[in-house]
Amino acid sequence: MVRPAVVAGVSAVLAGWIWAAGSTRAPLWVVTLPAVGAVWTLTLLHHGYLTGREWAHRRRRRGSRARRAAWAPPAGVRPPIDYPNVLRRPSGGAPVDHQGRYRATGVRLAVLPLLAVLFLTAHTVFLPDGGALGVGFVLAECLLLGSLVWTVWTEQHPSRPWVVDRVRAEFFRREMFLLLAGVGPYLGLTDQQAALVRDARLALLADAGPAALDRFAHLADQDADGGERDWRDEVWRRADEPALAAGGDLGDRMRTYLDHRIRRQRLYMELAAEKCERSEGALGRTVKGVVLTAVAVAVAYAVLLAAVPDGHEPPTATVLIALLAAGLPPLCNSVLAVQNLLAGQRLAVSYREARQELLGHENTLRRLLGQPEGAELARSFRALAMRTEATLTEEVRRWRITVAKPEFDAGL
């Protein structure tokens, strides 16, 4: 959460510290001034990232409004919760932005080495004789590097809250559509039996941790001997099961599944892929720009140094360019670390692949909707629903592999 009061408070503390250090010249105020400046910089970076994140989200929502409106199902298509036993996802507590917290911390860690290099370079270039302020810059560098090491060591599995939250939400949603299509653990069950199975599975899912979610991801029932019965195979192996239960005819369920499951998820994958591609492109262009700038600055620094006569001090411009030349390479490393943290390219490829598979499922279901109702159509719809759920479950698995980390590696 962005808290302007925190930013204002830290800014006021920094301003007061600068005033005290400048007016009193007391060693304590001067030595600690760079450390206070470092804390202010990190606070501004943290809340600046969260502010930019919220702004970008609102901008994407405005930009995709027309496409989301085009997705809206026709008036005659029933929502999933209109069918027997299909429930909304439990509301739970107040929403927590686990993704924002994880990425804000990752961005901070990516920038810490850059700040440490800049503080050390400022001490070396501007305060070669040391003094209280020079000692302060060195202590601030130690503080920054210590903060980096402490965060990496203490925050193990930093993405786990985000991963668990998203995977659990996806499986709650999947359960809704397994019930709607009457497949998986609900294949061939009466409404009463399906309600009992649903309650048991949702109770397990509500408190599931990473290990339990791994087991929940399997589209299969486990036998006592450890073997598995794949739900996709069961659709055809148990071909004599009764048609879908009462509470809505087969055509209604198929249209609901088409609009509320396949088309909606396809739109989500498309928008998510575009977002990842935009961020990946922006970061890639930034890296190239920083590298080219670093080369130009290095050449300019060499030319200016060569132009300084022997025994003369370099001009102020040369000193400033030296600071810039020292800061640009770690800046490039920081941008690369953020790029690795966001994993935009890998996620975009996964989203695009899932979207393409969903498009194939959508076309197949549209063709099925033109066929006469009967047991064969019901089995074909069930088989298609299981293929769709397999596609979406596989996308969640790829996403989890991409974003789950045992520890932060950004900036290291």
CORUR-V691874 format. One record per residue. N is the residue number from 1. D_CENTER is the distance of its C-alpha to the mean C-alpha in whole Angstrom. Layout:
# CORUR-V691874
N_D_CENTER + N_D_CENTER
This chain:
# CORUR-V691874
1_16 + 2_18 + 3_21 + 4_24 + 5_26 + 6_25 + 7_25 + 8_28 + 9_29 + 10_28 + 11_30 + 12_33 + 13_33 + 14_33 + 15_35 + 16_38 + 17_37 + 18_38 + 19_41 + 20_42 + 21_42 + 22_44 + 23_46 + 24_47 + 25_46 + 26_46 + 27_44 + 28_42 + 29_41 + 30_40 + 31_39 + 32_36 + 33_35 + 34_33 + 35_31 + 36_31 + 37_30 + 38_27 + 39_26 + 40_26 + 41_24 + 42_21 + 43_21 + 44_21 + 45_18 + 46_16 + 47_17 + 48_17 + 49_14 + 50_13 + 51_16 + 52_15 + 53_11 + 54_14 + 55_16 + 56_14 + 57_13 + 58_16 + 59_17 + 60_15 + 61_17 + 62_20 + 63_20 + 64_19 + 65_22 + 66_24 + 67_22 + 68_21 + 69_25 + 70_26 + 71_24 + 72_26 + 73_28 + 74_32 + 75_34 + 76_35 + 77_32 + 78_32 + 79_28 + 80_28 + 81_29 + 82_32 + 83_33 + 84_34 + 85_32 + 86_29 + 87_27 + 88_24 + 89_21 + 90_23 + 91_22 + 92_21 + 93_21 + 94_19 + 95_15 + 96_13 + 97_10 + 98_9 + 99_5 + 100_8 + 101_10 + 102_8 + 103_7 + 104_11 + 105_12 + 106_11 + 107_12 + 108_16 + 109_16 + 110_16 + 111_19 + 112_21 + 113_23 + 114_23 + 115_25 + 116_27 + 117_28 + 118_29 + 119_31 + 120_33 + 121_34 + 122_35 + 123_37 + 124_39 + 125_39 + 126_40 + 127_42 + 128_43 + 129_46 + 130_44 + 131_45 + 132_43 + 133_40 + 134_40 + 135_39 + 136_37 + 137_35 + 138_35 + 139_34 + 140_31 + 141_30 + 142_30 + 143_28 + 144_25 + 145_26 + 146_26 + 147_23 + 148_21 + 149_23 + 150_23 + 151_19 + 152_19 + 153_21 + 154_21 + 155_17 + 156_17 + 157_14 + 158_12 + 159_9 + 160_11 + 161_11 + 162_8 + 163_9 + 164_12 + 165_11 + 166_10 + 167_12 + 168_15 + 169_14 + 170_15 + 171_18 + 172_19 + 173_19 + 174_20 + 175_23 + 176_24 + 177_25 + 178_26 + 179_29 + 180_29 + 181_30 + 182_32 + 183_31 + 184_29 + 185_31 + 186_32 + 187_34 + 188_38 + 189_38 + 190_40 + 191_38 + 192_39 + 193_38 + 194_34 + 195_34 + 196_35 + 197_32 + 198_30 + 199_30 + 200_30 + 201_27 + 202_25 + 203_27 + 204_25 + 205_22 + 206_22 + 207_22 + 208_21 + 209_19 + 210_17 + 211_21 + 212_22 + 213_19 + 214_19 + 215_23 + 216_22 + 217_20 + 218_23 + 219_25 + 220_28 + 221_31 + 222_32 + 223_36 + 224_38 + 225_39 + 226_35 + 227_35 + 228_32 + 229_33 + 230_31 + 231_30 + 232_30 + 233_34 + 234_35 + 235_35 + 236_38 + 237_39 + 238_40 + 239_41 + 240_44 + 241_42 + 242_42 + 243_41 + 244_38 + 245_39 + 246_40 + 247_39 + 248_38 + 249_39 + 250_37 + 251_37 + 252_35 + 253_33 + 254_32 + 255_31 + 256_29 + 257_27 + 258_27 + 259_26 + 260_24 + 261_22 + 262_22 + 263_22 + 264_20 + 265_17 + 266_18 + 267_18 + 268_14 + 269_14 + 270_16 + 271_14 + 272_10 + 273_12 + 274_14 + 275_11 + 276_10 + 277_13 + 278_14 + 279_12 + 280_13 + 281_17 + 282_17 + 283_16 + 284_18 + 285_21 + 286_20 + 287_21 + 288_24 + 289_25 + 290_25 + 291_27 + 292_29 + 293_30 + 294_30 + 295_33 + 296_35 + 297_35 + 298_36 + 299_39 + 300_40 + 301_40 + 302_42 + 303_44 + 304_45 + 305_45 + 306_48 + 307_50 + 308_50 + 309_54 + 310_55 + 311_55 + 312_53 + 313_50 + 314_47 + 315_46 + 316_44 + 317_42 + 318_42 + 319_40 + 320_37 + 321_37 + 322_37 + 323_34 + 324_32 + 325_33 + 326_31 + 327_28 + 328_27 + 329_26 + 330_24 + 331_22 + 332_22 + 333_20 + 334_18 + 335_17 + 336_16 + 337_15 + 338_12 + 339_12 + 340_12 + 341_9 + 342_7 + 343_9 + 344_9 + 345_12 + 346_12 + 347_9 + 348_12 + 349_15 + 350_14 + 351_13 + 352_16 + 353_18 + 354_17 + 355_18 + 356_21 + 357_22 + 358_22 + 359_24 + 360_27 + 361_27 + 362_27 + 363_30 + 364_31 + 365_31 + 366_33 + 367_36 + 368_36 + 369_36 + 370_40 + 371_41 + 372_44 + 373_42 + 374_43 + 375_43 + 376_42 + 377_39 + 378_38 + 379_37 + 380_36 + 381_33 + 382_32 + 383_32 + 384_30 + 385_27 + 386_27 + 387_26 + 388_23 + 389_22 + 390_22 + 391_20 + 392_17 + 393_17 + 394_17 + 395_14 + 396_12 + 397_14 + 398_13 + 399_9 + 400_10 + 401_12 + 402_10 + 403_7 + 404_10 + 405_12 + 406_15 + 407_15 + 408_14 + 409_15 + 410_14 + 411_18 + 412_20
